Amino acid sequence: MSIRPFFSSSAKVWDDITWVYGIEEAGYSGWEIVSDGNYQLTNPACFSKIEEIVASTRLGITVHAPYGDLNLATLNDPIWRESIRQICSCIEYASSLTDRVTVHPGYLSPLGKLMPQKVWDLQKEALRQIGKCAHEHSVLACLENMIGVKEFLCRLPEELIGMTEGIEGIGMTFDFGHANTMGKVADFLADVKKASHIHIHDNNGMSDEHLALGEGIISWSIVGKRIAREYQGVVVIEGKSIDEAKKSLAVYRRYFV
């Protein structure tokens, strides 16, 4: 299996679903559904519309689990349990569409900063529970590396790998746009064989801008060739619009070969 380009846009989660047809028309192999807004998989009406449009295209599917207002590492026990419940519920619905679901790690709350080891332990236990659910539904729940904001967990490759290692049902999503905000693109590339899923988008190294490929400072000639050589599976290009999707796909086709 070679690498396949999918497109995802969290900027469009409230848009009418017909925009998705533009993904296939632009030349993409698949769509990564951001399970929020009009695309919340656990909402029966939303799920029905998604099933209908998927059936009317040839698009492959991956899923990004919800993350707004959730925290898999919070010390607030009811919120921690609800965060796990929502991720697991998403996985259950996603399992009829895909075998890959990306999950965001938690973050340090003001209280969590006083007990950082407890926060990391809670994140690990949350992954054990999510991994059990994922395994039972033949899904790999892929924990994603985060942007250069000090409160986020799993910003570095060693943190991401260490957090996920040895947990059944858990893999890793390497996000190279996020890695660039940490100055760690080369470090993630060095471990790219360990990735279960990949996200790409561009930025200027200071914030998570989600620019089209080629509009930031990431060297896609280096990144693309290394990924193409050492990784097989889906590469999700993230952007804000179909116009951006087309620009990014042109860069992808130049270097991810």
C-alpha positions as CSV (number, residue, x, y, z in Angstrom):
1,M,0.0,0.0,0.0
2,S,1.4,3.4,-1.0
3,I,0.7,6.7,0.7
4,R,-2.7,8.2,-0.1
5,P,-3.6,11.9,0.2
6,F,-6.8,12.7,2.2
7,F,-8.1,16.2,3.0
8,S,-9.5,17.6,6.2
9,S,-10.9,20.9,7.2
10,S,-12.0,21.7,10.8
11,A,-12.8,25.2,9.5
12,K,-15.8,23.7,7.7
13,V,-17.5,21.7,10.4
14,W,-20.5,23.9,10.4
15,D,-20.8,24.1,6.6
16,D,-23.3,22.2,4.5
17,I,-21.9,18.7,3.8
18,T,-22.0,19.1,0.0
19,W,-18.6,20.8,0.1
20,V,-17.1,17.3,0.6
21,Y,-17.7,16.5,-3.1
22,G,-15.0,19.1,-3.9
23,I,-12.5,16.8,-2.1
24,E,-12.9,14.1,-4.7
25,E,-13.1,16.6,-7.6
26,A,-9.8,18.1,-6.5
27,G,-8.1,14.7,-6.8
28,Y,-8.0,13.4,-3.2
29,S,-8.3,9.8,-2.3
30,G,-10.2,10.4,0.9
31,W,-11.7,12.7,3.6
32,E,-10.8,12.9,7.3
33,I,-14.0,13.7,9.1
34,V,-13.6,16.1,12.0
35,S,-16.3,14.7,14.4
36,D,-17.8,18.0,15.5
37,G,-20.4,20.5,14.4
38,N,-22.5,19.1,11.4
39,Y,-20.1,16.1,11.3
40,Q,-20.5,14.8,14.9
41,L,-20.6,11.1,14.4
42,T,-22.5,10.4,17.6
43,N,-25.4,12.6,16.4
44,P,-27.7,10.2,14.4
45,A,-28.9,12.9,12.0
46,C,-25.3,14.0,11.2
47,F,-24.1,10.4,10.9
48,S,-26.9,9.6,8.5
49,K,-25.9,12.5,6.2
50,I,-22.2,11.4,6.4
51,E,-23.1,7.8,5.5
52,E,-25.1,9.1,2.5
53,I,-22.4,11.3,1.1
54,V,-19.7,8.6,1.7
55,A,-21.8,6.1,-0.2
56,S,-22.1,8.5,-3.1
57,T,-18.3,9.0,-3.5
58,R,-15.2,6.9,-3.8
59,L,-13.6,8.7,-0.9
60,G,-11.8,6.7,1.8
61,I,-12.4,7.8,5.3
62,T,-10.4,8.5,8.5
63,V,-11.8,10.3,11.5
64,H,-10.6,13.0,13.9
65,A,-12.2,12.6,17.3
66,P,-13.7,15.6,19.1
67,Y,-11.4,17.7,21.3
68,G,-13.1,21.0,22.1
69,D,-13.6,21.4,25.9
70,L,-12.3,17.8,26.5
71,N,-9.2,17.0,28.5
72,L,-7.9,13.4,28.8
73,A,-5.5,14.6,31.5
74,T,-7.7,16.7,33.8
75,L,-7.7,16.3,37.5
76,N,-11.5,17.0,37.5
77,D,-12.7,13.4,37.6
78,P,-16.2,13.8,36.0
79,I,-14.7,15.8,33.1
80,W,-11.9,13.2,32.7
81,R,-14.5,10.4,32.5
82,E,-16.7,12.3,30.1
83,S,-13.7,13.1,27.9
84,I,-12.9,9.4,27.7
85,R,-16.6,8.5,27.1
86,Q,-16.9,11.0,24.2
87,I,-13.8,9.7,22.5
88,C,-14.9,6.1,22.9
89,S,-18.4,6.8,21.6
90,C,-16.8,8.5,18.5
91,I,-14.7,5.4,18.0
92,E,-17.7,3.1,18.1
93,Y,-19.5,5.1,15.4
94,A,-16.3,5.6,13.3
95,S,-15.6,1.9,13.2
96,S,-18.2,1.4,10.5
97,L,-16.3,3.9,8.3
98,T,-12.6,3.5,9.1
99,D,-9.9,1.8,11.1
100,R,-8.1,5.1,12.0
101,V,-9.2,7.7,14.5
102,T,-6.9,10.6,15.6
103,V,-7.1,11.7,19.3
104,H,-5.7,14.8,20.9
105,P,-3.8,14.4,24.2
106,G,-4.8,16.3,27.2
107,Y,-3.3,19.4,28.7
108,L,-2.1,21.0,32.0
109,S,-4.9,23.0,33.7
110,P,-3.9,25.6,36.3
111,L,-4.5,22.9,39.0
112,G,-2.7,20.3,36.9
113,K,0.5,22.4,36.9
114,L,0.7,21.7,40.6
115,M,0.6,17.9,40.1
116,P,2.2,17.3,36.6
117,Q,3.1,13.6,37.2
118,K,-0.5,12.9,38.1
119,V,-1.6,14.6,34.9
120,W,0.7,12.4,32.8
121,D,-0.6,9.3,34.7
122,L,-4.2,10.2,34.0
123,Q,-3.4,10.6,30.3
124,K,-1.8,7.1,30.3
125,E,-4.8,5.6,32.0
126,A,-7.2,7.4,29.6
127,L,-5.3,5.8,26.7
128,R,-5.6,2.4,28.2
129,Q,-9.4,2.7,28.3
130,I,-9.6,4.3,24.9
131,G,-7.2,1.6,23.5
132,K,-9.4,-1.2,24.9
133,C,-12.5,0.3,23.2
134,A,-10.6,0.8,19.9
135,H,-9.3,-2.7,19.9
136,E,-12.8,-4.1,20.5
137,H,-14.0,-2.2,17.4
138,S,-11.0,-3.0,15.2
139,V,-9.8,0.6,15.2
140,L,-6.4,2.1,15.9
141,A,-6.8,5.3,18.0
142,C,-3.8,7.4,17.1
143,L,-2.6,10.0,19.6
144,E,-1.4,13.2,17.9
145,N,1.6,15.3,18.8
146,M,0.6,18.9,19.8
147,I,1.7,22.4,19.0
148,G,4.3,24.6,20.8
149,V,2.1,25.6,23.7
150,K,3.7,24.6,27.0
151,E,0.4,23.4,28.6
152,F,-0.1,20.7,26.0
153,L,1.2,17.1,26.6
154,C,3.0,15.1,23.9
155,R,4.7,17.9,22.0
156,L,8.0,16.0,21.5
157,P,8.5,12.7,19.7
158,E,9.9,11.0,22.9
159,E,6.8,12.1,24.8
160,L,4.4,10.8,22.2
161,I,6.2,7.5,21.7
162,G,6.6,7.0,25.5
163,M,2.9,7.7,26.1
164,T,1.6,5.3,23.5
165,E,4.1,2.5,23.7
166,G,2.8,-0.9,24.7
167,I,-0.9,0.1,24.8
168,E,-3.1,-2.2,22.6
169,G,-5.4,-0.3,20.3
170,I,-3.3,2.9,20.4
171,G,-1.1,4.2,17.6
172,M,0.4,7.6,16.8
173,T,-0.5,10.5,14.4
174,F,2.6,12.5,13.4
175,D,1.5,16.1,12.6
176,F,4.3,17.9,10.9
177,G,2.7,21.3,11.0
178,H,2.5,20.9,14.8
179,A,6.1,19.6,14.9
180,N,7.2,22.8,13.1
181,T,5.8,25.0,15.9
182,M,8.2,23.1,18.2
183,G,11.2,23.2,15.7
184,K,11.0,19.4,15.7
185,V,10.2,18.4,12.1
186,A,13.6,16.6,11.7
187,D,13.1,14.7,15.0
188,F,9.6,13.4,14.0
189,L,11.0,12.6,10.5
190,A,13.7,10.4,12.2
191,D,10.9,8.3,13.7
192,V,8.4,8.4,10.9
193,K,8.5,4.6,10.5
194,K,6.7,4.5,13.8
195,A,3.8,6.6,12.7
196,S,0.4,5.0,12.2
197,H,-1.1,8.1,10.6
198,I,0.2,11.5,9.3
199,H,-1.1,15.0,9.2
200,I,0.5,17.8,7.1
201,H,0.0,21.5,6.8
202,D,2.3,24.5,6.7
203,N,3.2,27.4,9.0
204,N,6.0,29.9,9.8
205,G,7.1,28.1,12.9
206,M,5.6,30.4,15.5
207,S,1.9,29.3,15.6
208,D,-0.5,26.7,14.2
209,E,-1.5,28.6,11.1
210,H,-2.7,25.7,9.0
211,L,-1.5,27.2,5.8
212,A,-1.5,25.5,2.4
213,L,1.6,23.5,1.7
214,G,4.4,25.8,0.4
215,E,3.0,28.9,2.1
216,G,5.1,28.5,5.2
217,I,8.7,27.4,6.0
218,I,8.5,23.6,6.1
219,S,10.8,22.0,3.5
220,W,8.4,19.7,1.8
221,S,11.1,18.5,-0.6
222,I,12.8,16.9,2.4
223,V,9.7,15.9,4.4
224,G,7.9,14.5,1.4
225,K,10.7,12.3,0.1
226,R,11.4,10.9,3.6
227,I,7.7,10.1,4.2
228,A,7.3,8.5,0.8
229,R,10.3,6.3,1.4
230,E,9.6,5.2,5.0
231,Y,5.8,5.3,5.5
232,Q,2.8,3.6,4.0
233,G,-0.8,4.6,4.7
234,V,-2.8,7.8,4.7
235,V,-1.4,11.3,4.7
236,V,-4.0,13.9,5.7
237,I,-3.6,17.4,4.3
238,E,-5.3,19.9,6.5
239,G,-6.6,23.2,5.2
240,K,-9.4,25.8,5.3
241,S,-11.0,25.5,1.9
242,I,-11.1,23.5,-1.4
243,D,-8.9,26.2,-3.0
244,E,-6.2,25.5,-0.3
245,A,-6.7,21.8,-0.9
246,K,-5.9,22.2,-4.5
247,K,-2.7,24.3,-3.8
248,S,-1.5,21.7,-1.2
249,L,-2.2,18.8,-3.5
250,A,0.0,20.3,-6.2
251,V,2.9,20.5,-3.7
252,Y,2.1,17.0,-2.4
253,R,2.3,15.5,-5.9
254,R,5.7,17.2,-6.5
255,Y,7.4,15.9,-3.4
256,F,5.6,12.9,-1.9
257,V,6.8,10.4,-4.5
